[in-house]
Each structure stands twice: as C-alpha cells, then as structure tokens.
C-alpha cells in the first residue's frame, strides 16, 4: 500500500493546470516511499484530458468517462473516487485545493474514514509517515502535520508545486454510471473563458484604493495582458471590492481568495493584514506605492516608491516588449 492516487479536475473536457501540479507532488512522494502515481479523472469527454495526464509523469491514468458525469456532482464523484481509492489501496490521496477539491476530497476522506489536510503548500515522507505544511493564522505561521493513519489525504494550494512531464502512462477507461444523485446540476453559468482563474494565475496584478478611481484599473488590465494569454490575472483589495470598483471574484485576502503566484504585483495597496493573508505565500512580491511607510513594503521582495500612474505604463511597455521578443 504505497501508491499515490491523484484526483484530477476536469472542467468542460479540459484538465485544470493545478491537477498537473498535484501529480508532481504525488511523484515527489512516490520517489520517497517507493510507490507509483495513479491519476484518476471523472467526467464526460475525457480524451483530451487523458492525453494531458498521460504526459504528466503519472504511472497510470484511470478515466471514468460517462455522460452522467458531465457536470460536477459532489456525491456522485465522491462515490466513484472512493471506489477507485479502495481498489488501488493508496497510501495517499491528493487533489488541488480548488472549489472542486474543497468539496470533493472531504467527502472521500469521510467515506474512507481518514483525516484530511487542506490548503497544503509542501508535502514529504519521513520515518515512514507522510508530512505536510500549511499556512495558519492568516499566513503568519506554518503548521507542520504528520499523518498518523492511512490513507493520508491532502488538498494542495495551486502554484506551489512545479508540474512535470513524463510518460507515456498506461490508460484505463472505466464505464460507470452516475447513479441516484442527491443533487443535480441543471446549468453552469461560467465566467469569460478568456480569463485565467485568479488562483491559477502565474502572475497576479492587484490594485487597491491608491488607484483612486475604478477606471484606473485599466492600467492593471494592460499590465496583466502584457504577459500574454493565460498567464496573468487582475486582483483587488477588499476596500476596492467593498467600494464596488471590482467584482468579488477578484478579491485577494482573508475574506477573498488566497493566491500563490510566481509573481504578485501590489499596486496602490497599503498592505493590511487581511490582504497579506491572501498573498504572502507568493514567490516574488513587487509593491508599488507612494507611501514609503506602507506595510506592504515589509513583505515585498521589491518595492518601488512612486506614482503608479507613471510606473505601471512604463512597466507594461517593458514587459510587452520582452514578451514579444520570445
């Protein structure tokens, strides 16, 4: 019982990138405990997603493909994933800490009578036991967890594990039925498809009240666009969202979304502790603010004291030129 099961997330037939990161975390654990990584995907029309998983480095890919699984159903997905977990008897089960992961994996943990660690930023295997690390107290401390029973289940914060490539893995397709559902999804109203989800973005360009006017967020949208399609997303502080300048889906912070991008721009954001709780695990933080004493500079890797309306356009121009040269 040393295998690692990774539950992949597929939306509208497309594999979500954090699932590839979860496979990478599984490979890390498998290298330490001598197991194999089995990626399990549930949905409808999984050929493209299966091809991506086949090249992810996983040793085996299991696809449960049926029309009844076209839309996510917590009870139906949990039942079929639990069946696969019992079949493969994994030592650990991993999934990305997304909206689906936060719904699905607790159900699976309950069905397996196992514990669950959520929002994990690092995993390990020491002394025959799995370990995990997760931020606590609004990101001001890190909790170190050691599993005491099997299987070990964890949801992984996106952008904390680097996706790998490998394969080709073997693919097993399983015919299954959704069965009697406790709830049924009738309609999905999706956001614009050209937007990269905030929690999955490699770069987040966030603005605060220092931008003075909601129209000024156009310069942040321009900076995000300069990185190219599918790379950057625009975020906002709570004060901006409360003022009605930006939608709540863009709010970063303790009462918004927690992000861990490779690069985070805090533009016109003072750096209240509630905001820091949502972005302080970013790998590189760049702060732009007129106030040299703004708290955001205490956590920033790079700080620019100056007028964002002058700095951001110049930065956008430079990044656009660099992107175009690649």
Secondary structure, 3 states (H helix, E strand, C coil): CCCEEEEECEECCEECHHHHHHHHHHHHHHHHHCCCEEEEEEECCCHHHHHHHHCCCCCEEEEEECHHHCCCCHHHHHHHHHHHHHHHCCCEEEEECCHHHHHHHHHHHHHCCCCEEEEEEEEEEECCEEEEEEEECCCCEEEEEECCCCCEEEEECCCCCCCCCCCCCEEEEECCCCCCCCCCCCCCCCCCCCCCCHHHCCEEEEECHHHCCHHHHHHHHHHHHHCCCCCEEEEECHHHHHCCCCCHHHEECCCCECCCCCEEEEECCCCCHHHHCCCCCCCEEEEEECCCCCHHHHCCCEEEECCHHHHHHHHHHHHHHHHHCC
